[in-house]
């Protein structure tokens, strides 16, 4: 049981980064990729938008498409909300 929780003796061995992978830096309890914009490579293919929405009752879905909210009972009477 004690062996299960031990740190392996090779924990400090350094292996070179494979070609094509971005550098990953660990800082305390977080990570970043300093070679990429915003220090996170996963941001490359995201949709970025800062409000307000293009039209009342719409939102940008996770696939980057503007969609209309479909809320029961919502009509023009409530458009000031």
C-alpha positions as CSV (number, residue, x, y, z in Angstrom):
1,X,0.0,0.0,0.0
2,X,2.9,2.4,0.8
3,X,4.4,2.0,-2.7
4,X,1.2,3.3,-4.3
5,X,1.7,6.8,-2.9
6,X,5.4,7.2,-3.5
7,X,6.9,9.6,-6.0
8,X,8.8,7.7,-8.7
9,X,12.6,8.2,-8.5
10,X,12.5,9.6,-12.1
11,X,10.1,12.5,-11.3
12,X,12.8,15.1,-12.0
13,X,13.9,13.7,-15.4
14,X,13.5,16.2,-18.2
15,X,12.4,15.1,-21.7
16,X,12.6,17.6,-24.6
17,X,9.3,18.9,-25.9
18,X,8.1,17.1,-29.1
19,X,8.1,19.2,-32.3
20,X,4.9,21.1,-32.8
21,X,3.8,21.4,-29.2
22,X,3.6,24.8,-27.5
23,X,5.4,25.3,-24.2
24,X,3.3,24.8,-21.1
25,X,4.4,26.7,-18.0
26,X,3.2,25.7,-14.5
27,X,2.8,28.6,-12.1
28,X,1.7,27.7,-8.6
29,X,-1.7,26.0,-9.3
30,X,-2.3,27.3,-12.8
31,X,-0.8,26.8,-16.2
32,X,-0.2,29.0,-19.3
33,X,1.2,28.7,-22.8
34,X,3.4,31.8,-23.2
35,X,3.9,31.3,-27.0
36,X,0.2,31.8,-27.7
37,X,-2.0,34.9,-27.8
38,X,-3.6,35.4,-24.4
39,X,-1.2,32.8,-23.1
40,X,-3.6,30.0,-23.9
41,X,-3.5,28.2,-27.3
42,X,-7.1,26.8,-27.0
43,X,-8.2,30.5,-27.5
44,X,-7.2,30.3,-31.1
45,X,-10.5,29.0,-32.4
46,X,-12.9,30.7,-30.0
47,X,-15.6,33.3,-30.8
48,X,-15.1,36.5,-28.9
49,X,-17.9,39.0,-28.2
50,X,-18.5,41.7,-25.7
51,X,-22.1,42.8,-25.3
52,X,-24.7,44.0,-25.8
53,X,-26.3,41.4,-28.0
54,X,-27.0,42.4,-31.6
55,X,-30.8,42.2,-31.0
56,X,-33.0,41.8,-27.9
57,X,-33.7,38.1,-27.1
58,X,-30.7,36.7,-29.0
59,X,-27.5,35.0,-27.8
60,X,-24.3,33.6,-29.4
61,X,-24.3,29.9,-29.0
62,X,-21.2,27.8,-28.4
63,X,-20.8,27.2,-32.1
64,X,-20.6,30.9,-32.7
65,X,-24.0,31.3,-34.3
66,X,-26.5,34.0,-33.2
67,X,-29.8,32.4,-32.1
68,X,-33.1,33.7,-30.8
69,X,-34.1,32.9,-27.2
70,X,-37.2,30.7,-27.1
71,X,-38.8,31.6,-23.8
72,X,-42.4,30.8,-23.3
73,X,-44.5,34.0,-22.7
74,X,-41.7,36.4,-23.8
75,X,-43.1,39.0,-26.2
76,X,-42.6,42.6,-27.2
77,X,-44.3,43.7,-24.0
78,X,-41.3,42.5,-22.1
79,X,-38.6,43.8,-24.5
80,X,-37.6,46.5,-21.9
81,X,-36.3,43.8,-19.5
